[in-house]
Amino acid sequence: MDVQQIKGLGRELKKFLRKFADCFARSEPWKHLGTYVQGQLSDLPRKSIEPMALAAGVTPRTLQNFVAGLLWDGPRLRDRVQWLVAEEHA
């Protein structure tokens, strides 16, 4: 996806990601979920942390800490994804 397509997701992507807000102890790490997802959806040639962070205007270390799982509840996040998939396909 290119930048315009990702921006077009706007509210719908934010609405979807809000379903995971309680998987994070604070709001800052939750905001990085959006940064990470947008990076994965982007047309960046490399989907590693540094290019995604720089494209979003975030320091690479910040996004590295987010991905390392220091700031979120991995099992709760996994369970939420499983529940959402089950709901969608029930």
VENMO-V861612 format. One record per residue. RES is the residue in three letters. PHI is phi in radians with two decimals (999 if undefined). NEAR is the number of other ideal C-beta (glycine too) atoms within 8 Angstrom. Layout:
# VENMO-V861612
res:RES phi:PHI near:NEAR
res:RES phi:PHI near:NEAR
This chain:
# VENMO-V861612
res:MET phi:999 near:6
res:ASP phi:-1.64 near:7
res:VAL phi:-1.02 near:7
res:GLN phi:-1.11 near:6
res:GLN phi:-1.14 near:9
res:ILE phi:-1.13 near:12
res:LYS phi:-1.07 near:7
res:GLY phi:-1.13 near:6
res:LEU phi:-1.24 near:8
res:GLY phi:0.36 near:7
res:ARG phi:-1.09 near:5
res:GLU phi:-1.14 near:7
res:LEU phi:-1.15 near:12
res:LYS phi:-1.07 near:9
res:LYS phi:-1.07 near:7
res:PHE phi:-1.12 near:7
res:LEU phi:-1.18 near:12
res:ARG phi:-1.05 near:7
res:LYS phi:-1.13 near:7
res:PHE phi:-1.92 near:11
res:ALA phi:-1.02 near:9
res:ASP phi:-1.34 near:5
res:CYS phi:-1.49 near:10
res:PHE phi:-2.12 near:13
res:ALA phi:-1.23 near:6
res:ARG phi:-2.34 near:7
res:SER phi:-1.30 near:7
res:GLU phi:-1.04 near:7
res:PRO phi:-1.09 near:12
res:TRP phi:-1.07 near:14
res:LYS phi:-1.10 near:8
res:HIS phi:-1.25 near:13
res:LEU phi:-1.05 near:13
res:GLY phi:-1.08 near:11
res:THR phi:-1.07 near:14
res:TYR phi:-1.14 near:12
res:VAL phi:-1.12 near:10
res:GLN phi:-1.09 near:12
res:GLY phi:-1.11 near:15
res:GLN phi:-1.18 near:8
res:LEU phi:-1.43 near:9
res:SER phi:-1.25 near:13
res:ASP phi:-1.69 near:6
res:LEU phi:-1.05 near:9
res:PRO phi:-1.17 near:4
res:ARG phi:-2.09 near:5
res:LYS phi:-1.73 near:8
res:SER phi:-1.50 near:6
res:ILE phi:-1.03 near:9
res:GLU phi:-1.03 near:7
res:PRO phi:-1.08 near:12
res:MET phi:-1.15 near:17
res:ALA phi:-1.12 near:15
res:LEU phi:-1.11 near:9
res:ALA phi:-1.13 near:9
res:ALA phi:-1.60 near:10
res:GLY phi:1.34 near:4
res:VAL phi:-2.00 near:10
res:THR phi:-1.20 near:6
res:PRO phi:-0.96 near:10
res:ARG phi:-1.06 near:6
res:THR phi:-1.06 near:10
res:LEU phi:-1.25 near:17
res:GLN phi:-1.08 near:10
res:ASN phi:-1.10 near:9
res:PHE phi:-1.07 near:14
res:VAL phi:-1.17 near:8
res:ALA phi:-1.16 near:6
res:GLY phi:1.43 near:6
res:LEU phi:-1.26 near:6
res:LEU phi:-2.10 near:11
res:TRP phi:-2.53 near:13
res:ASP phi:-1.63 near:8
res:GLY phi:-0.99 near:7
res:PRO phi:-1.06 near:6
res:ARG phi:-1.13 near:9
res:LEU phi:-1.09 near:11
res:ARG phi:-1.04 near:8
res:ASP phi:-1.08 near:8
res:ARG phi:-1.14 near:11
res:VAL phi:-1.07 near:8
res:GLN phi:-1.04 near:8
res:TRP phi:-1.11 near:8
res:LEU phi:-1.11 near:9
res:VAL phi:-1.12 near:8
res:ALA phi:-1.07 near:8
res:GLU phi:-1.09 near:7
res:GLU phi:-1.17 near:6
res:HIS phi:-1.90 near:5
res:ALA phi:-1.38 near:4
